[in-house]
Amino acid sequence: MTDDTELIKKRLTELARRSYNSGIYTFSDFLSLSEQSALQEIRSDISFVKYTLFGGVGGAERVMVRFGEEGELGYELPFPIVTAKVHPVSEKFAEQLTHRDYLGAILNLGIERSVVGDIVIRGCDAFVFIKDSISEYFIKELTRVRHTDVKVTLIDGVPEGELYKTESKRIQLSSERLDATVAKVFNLSREDAQRLFLKRLVFASGKEISSCSYTPKPDEIISVRGHGRFIYRGFESNTKRGRLNVLVDVYV
């Protein structure tokens, strides 16, 4: 157990207790997959309060935690998340920018990673989910990504399904073990897939998975850092040779 993991557990526990004791909503910053896994580990310790995860739009990987619910508190309070659209000033001269390019430009402004959620690139545009407290600074200061001049506008929201697109695939497996599924989805050898578990890079619904033999549940989101994500839809049928036809929706 790392010191960072213990710190995030302590921080989340404090937010949960403050919400319960004061009768208010409390919010975390955006949580990475590892931090979401830490939240899963303390679920029984904070069972006295209900919480919700949200990253600005359905399907987001980095999410905030909101402790408290309307039924208990008597009012609703939205997540402090806004969506920023980053667009090149001139599409004609714009570079093909990557996630790393956008993240690097944002962090170079002195903005902490914890107040920035997912960065999703669609064509020439990037959609960035950020904490509302930094929105003015973000709009004013993010004017260039690599060599491309950009402008930032806040948008009311992104229609569900527009940013997080998936492609359905049918794969054949000898068993529903997660290492076999990961290997097949990302075109890896079984040995390479198993190394990902040892490196603590595999997550199911935000929980770190250390066992290669873990069997994912239907509709569970599997995240493999450095490779991508997919939704495990589950067993469909048997082949004539006794293998399993399994359906997955891979994020593209």
Secondary structure, 3 states (H helix, E strand, C coil): CCHHHHHHHHHHHHHHHHHHHHCCCEECCCECHHHHHHHHHCCHHHCCCCEEEECCCCCCCCEEEEECCHHHHCCCCCCCEEEEEEEECCHHHCCCCCHHHHHHHHHCCCCCHHHEEEEEEECCEEEEEEEHHHHHHHHHHCCEECCEEEEEEEECCCCCCCCCCEEEEEEEECCCCHHHHHHHHCCCCHHHHHHHHHCCCEEECCEECCCCCCCCCCCEEEEECCCEEEEEEEEEEECCCCCEEEEEEEEC
